Amino acid sequence: MKKETTGTYIDGFVLALPKKDAEAYSRWARKTGSIWREHGALEVKECVADQLTGPDATGKTGSPFQSTMKLKSGETMFFSYVVFKSRAHRDRVSAKVYADPRSIKLMDPKNMPFSAKRMAFGGFKVVVDL
C-alpha cells in the first residue's frame, strides 16, 4: 500500500538556549508556528532535547548534538521543522510569513527568547517518506 505524501520539503532548525528559557521559547514557538500554519505550512513541529548522548543503534556514537551545538551547562536544545508541499510552496509561504507584521515583531531579536547566533537552519528535500 502506498503512503500518502504530506510534504516534500522541510525547513529544519536546531537551536540552543538555557533550560530556564525553554517554556518561554515554547510559548514563542506556538505563536510563530500558528502564523506559519495560517499562511499555508502543512506542519510545524517543535521538539525539545530528551536524549543527546549515548550509543546509536549500532553501539557506536556519532557526533552528539550537544557537542555540535556546543551546549553549555544548564542549556538544552530544540529541533524544529516546518513541512511544505514543495520548495516553491515553501518560498510562497515564507514570503507571506516574513511580511506578516506579527512575524516581524516576534522575530525581532529583542522579542526572541533565544539567540539567533546559536541557531542552525536549512531547507531539505524529502528523499525517503515511508
GUFISE-284440 format. One record per residue (C-alpha): residue in three letters; x, y, z. Coordinates in nm, 4 decimals, always signed. Layout:
N
ALA/X/Y/Z
...
***
This chain:
130
MET/+0.0000/+0.0000/+0.0000
LYS/+0.1362/+0.3416/-0.0969
LYS/+0.1652/+0.6039/+0.1765
GLU/+0.0069/+0.9432/+0.1153
THR/+0.2810/+1.2041/+0.0968
THR/+0.2048/+1.5101/+0.3050
GLY/+0.5032/+1.7173/+0.2024
THR/+0.8209/+1.7032/+0.0020
TYR/+1.0151/+1.9952/+0.1503
ILE/+1.1146/+2.0745/+0.5076
ASP/+1.2815/+2.3696/+0.6742
GLY/+1.4777/+2.2447/+0.9753
PHE/+1.6145/+2.4388/+1.2715
VAL/+1.8348/+2.3483/+1.5678
LEU/+1.8931/+2.5977/+1.8468
ALA/+2.0443/+2.6088/+2.1932
LEU/+1.9080/+2.8022/+2.4873
PRO/+1.9144/+2.7993/+2.8675
LYS/+1.6800/+2.5354/+3.0129
LYS/+1.5177/+2.8094/+3.2198
ASP/+1.4019/+2.9714/+2.8914
ALA/+1.2515/+2.6549/+2.7397
GLU/+0.8931/+2.7376/+2.8378
ALA/+0.9260/+3.0950/+2.7084
TYR/+1.0622/+2.9533/+2.3824
SER/+0.7703/+2.7083/+2.3603
ARG/+0.5206/+2.9941/+2.4022
TRP/+0.7057/+3.1975/+2.1362
ALA/+0.7143/+2.8945/+1.9041
ARG/+0.3393/+2.8380/+1.9401
LYS/+0.2788/+3.1962/+1.8253
THR/+0.5192/+3.1799/+1.5311
GLY/+0.4042/+2.8285/+1.4374
SER/+0.0438/+2.9443/+1.4213
ILE/+0.1461/+3.2146/+1.1752
TRP/+0.3298/+2.9575/+0.9573
ARG/+0.0204/+2.7337/+0.9571
GLU/-0.2113/+3.0256/+0.8839
HIS/-0.0050/+3.1094/+0.5757
GLY/-0.0034/+2.7521/+0.4440
ALA/+0.2630/+2.5381/+0.6143
LEU/+0.1417/+2.1780/+0.6385
GLU/+0.3001/+2.1012/+0.9767
VAL/+0.5091/+2.2772/+1.2387
LYS/+0.6941/+2.0679/+1.4970
GLU/+0.8966/+2.1892/+1.7954
CYS/+1.0948/+1.9202/+1.9751
VAL/+1.2985/+1.9643/+2.2935
ALA/+1.6072/+1.7508/+2.3530
ASP/+1.5406/+1.4377/+2.5524
GLN/+1.8464/+1.2200/+2.4877
LEU/+2.1605/+1.3749/+2.3450
THR/+2.4299/+1.1280/+2.4457
GLY/+2.4856/+0.7574/+2.4316
PRO/+2.5251/+0.4946/+2.1650
ASP/+2.3232/+0.4780/+1.8493
ALA/+2.1572/+0.1549/+1.7379
THR/+2.4928/+0.0040/+1.6356
GLY/+2.6519/+0.0686/+1.9756
LYS/+2.8768/+0.3399/+1.8345
THR/+2.8467/+0.7106/+1.8892
GLY/+2.8401/+0.9722/+1.6226
SER/+2.8850/+1.3396/+1.6914
PRO/+2.6288/+1.4209/+1.9611
PHE/+2.4153/+1.7296/+1.9101
GLN/+2.5346/+1.8720/+2.2407
SER/+2.8934/+1.8924/+2.1189
THR/+2.7936/+2.0071/+1.7716
MET/+2.5866/+2.2888/+1.9213
LYS/+2.8438/+2.3479/+2.1974
LEU/+2.5808/+2.3226/+2.4706
LYS/+2.6874/+2.4757/+2.7986
SER/+2.5898/+2.3567/+3.1430
GLY/+2.2245/+2.4395/+3.2053
GLU/+2.1353/+2.4562/+2.8358
THR/+1.9081/+2.2450/+2.6223
MET/+1.8283/+2.2403/+2.2558
PHE/+1.5282/+2.2353/+2.0305
PHE/+1.4948/+2.0676/+1.6926
SER/+1.2170/+2.2215/+1.4874
TYR/+1.0804/+2.1694/+1.1420
VAL/+0.8150/+2.3055/+0.9103
VAL/+0.6682/+2.0878/+0.6340
PHE/+0.5681/+2.2146/+0.2903
LYS/+0.4277/+2.0652/-0.0317
SER/+0.7404/+2.1655/-0.2252
ARG/+1.0231/+2.4171/-0.2265
ALA/+0.8086/+2.6539/-0.4347
HIS/+0.5320/+2.6212/-0.1755
ARG/+0.7872/+2.6925/+0.0998
ASP/+0.9047/+3.0028/-0.0843
ARG/+0.5464/+3.1346/-0.1194
VAL/+0.4580/+3.0623/+0.2446
SER/+0.7863/+3.2083/+0.3722
ALA/+0.7310/+3.5319/+0.1794
LYS/+0.3904/+3.5714/+0.3452
VAL/+0.5230/+3.4853/+0.6916
TYR/+0.8200/+3.7208/+0.6714
ALA/+0.5931/+4.0042/+0.5524
ASP/+0.3376/+3.9464/+0.8293
PRO/+0.3607/+4.2250/+1.0914
ARG/+0.3144/+3.9685/+1.3714
SER/+0.6172/+3.7729/+1.2481
ILE/+0.8235/+4.0857/+1.2070
LYS/+0.7551/+4.1720/+1.5717
LEU/+0.8155/+3.8166/+1.7007
MET/+1.1363/+3.7763/+1.5009
ASP/+1.2871/+4.0979/+1.6320
PRO/+1.5922/+3.9819/+1.8329
LYS/+1.4588/+4.1785/+2.1331
ASN/+1.1453/+3.9589/+2.1312
MET/+1.3074/+3.6187/+2.0750
PRO/+1.3746/+3.4014/+2.3825
PHE/+1.6960/+3.2658/+2.2260
SER/+1.9986/+3.3919/+2.0392
ALA/+1.9705/+3.3510/+1.6630
LYS/+2.3512/+3.3269/+1.6639
ARG/+2.3078/+2.9857/+1.8327
MET/+2.0680/+2.8574/+1.5663
ALA/+2.1407/+2.6406/+1.2620
PHE/+1.8874/+2.6046/+0.9827
GLY/+1.8404/+2.4818/+0.6300
GLY/+1.5936/+2.3645/+0.3677
PHE/+1.5714/+1.9940/+0.2863
LYS/+1.4141/+1.7922/+0.0035
VAL/+1.2429/+1.4791/+0.1311
VAL/+1.4059/+1.1776/-0.0396
VAL/+1.2539/+0.8955/+0.1686
ASP/+0.8973/+0.9117/+0.3015
LEU/+0.7796/+0.5795/+0.4442
***
